[in-house]
């Protein structure tokens, strides 16, 4: 770890929650040119750093949101280009712009703010190395000054106000003596909590032009960007000095007007006060989840060219793609990509628009296998898992509902905000401690994630072991269960068909099994304990939940899907469970009957038990509830509810309704592995399984993945005679197995392969 001589400083005046900090020092003389310049910086709040009038990088919302009590990340940047060429004794100006961010802004649905601290502050240190080896250190200390910015209000939920009349970049230039500037004072910071970023930073990753500007029936000016996204709108405008342009954001229209009710108390509104000249506004201390914006106060009529949506996300490298002959299914996959991009904004959030935006553990537990195919999320989720482990150590092994766990403060301030009762370990949600690192190991083949998280993984399962009843079942504490089963009433998403204790006990078996596998891989001595726990849990599950007729308690699609996919049943029980599962799926008209727990596994369970046609029928269902119903309604991201919007264009009456949640999009993992046919035979795709299982009337599908070993691709097409043409690309050093229905396995090596198969009668 680097040494710090700088100290965290806070402005003596708050300056509307968006202060500027600066220092000006001469470059030391007599040592030649500067040959190395490194800036390290972090903040209580969010910051943007400037050196000699230039932003030091293109990141935004740094240092993001971590479990600040134990981890505060800092950025480290090579800034030599900004000091190269300065002569000896010339002034050097280092400046920082601060905003509230997650540190002091609103968090959670109870209306509270400043859970981590009520004062903004910054820590920055510029280390300069000269040609003769001499070093000069410029760091935050009590000699810095603070002053006002053009930002007069900022909050992640509510939006940002910028007054262009106050814009003045003289604070970034030598000799600044701005009126109203004050001093700073030393703040509190434990330097031991500082860590470098492991995850990629947040950046502007795309720009989306306005597609349409029109007047609504109520006379409002509306803008459609054509895509539900996360970020803000960059505005170019000229009008009378002091006049205000206001933008309100929302994901959908309801009856041809902006649909803001799902935002709950989040205002999601930006205000831009004009200077009288040509102004360009970017509200970089907030973000919104939106497709539409309502514009008020524009001088004249806004032109589409004046409004650009700036997409903001952790800077993740896209890795996997998919397309097939059914355009709705291809669009479903696109929706999952956009949902991941929008919600992977420093923390894997549930949703990006309302008064929540929290790192719900259940969502990412369900979705990690899909996310790890769509993007390179290895470092992103390993960083988040460090927060999970830190929160867990402070909570006696409990994995909280959200990471970072701000809810512990929300509930302390307002006990009524704990709508789920006293927090404790919960199935699927707390299982993220095990399921996420295991999915990363499978996707990337890097054992470091297992080694780093082993203590967390074992602590979770050991805590859950203490919560089991004498009969070996997890049946006493609160459970989310099969959250958002489509039959649950809008006001109570936990009232699912699947018995929550059945779901929870099945999850104990899976997590204990995966921890045992991890212990075996790492040579850890606890393997036998967790294998024994898994076997005892399996036996208890069968004894108490599986009837002599093969029926599983609560007789719901999800309980059969989990029992089959997790391997809880013997061969005979598996067959009967598969038969009952497909009966229920058919009785339901191939409409979705699962929520967060069952949805990632139901198509696999049908496939494993020989009901591929029914898995396809479930996938291709277009009526609500189904994966494709939102697509038919124009969705461009995955919805939180199967019916977030009702067929008549009315928003679901529930108070928890998002149009950008990735969890129910976990079926895209099955699209990759089963429809297109690409899966790892060994972790990290050191060996691959090429096993497409055509069906549903699809005539072609293709997928590709940029692995650590290179690009792997599979494409298949149905031939006129009912056969299959298959193209496979494997990179150097990678081998694979081709497995087609009715055919013997074929071993293949690196290179391009063109194969043909005569599919068995009735396949597809």
PyMOL commands that set and color helices and strands:
alter all, ss='L'
color gray80, all
select helices_A, chain A and resi 15-17+80-83+101-104+164-166+169-172+191-193+261-263+304-306+327-343+361-374+378-393+407-413+415-417+432-444+448-467+500-522+527-545+557-566+571-587+596-599+602-608+612-620+629-632+663-676+683-685
alter helices_A, ss='H'
color red, helices_A
select strands_A, chain A and resi 9-11+20-26+34-44+46-51+54-55+72-78+91-99+121-130+135-139+145-147+151-155+159-163+182-186+194-196+202-209+212-215+221-238+244-250+253-254+257-258+269-273+278-281+288-296+307-314+320-324+678-680+687-690+700-707+710-718+724-730+735-738+746-748+751-757
alter strands_A, ss='S'
color yellow, strands_A
deselect
rebuild
show_as cartoon
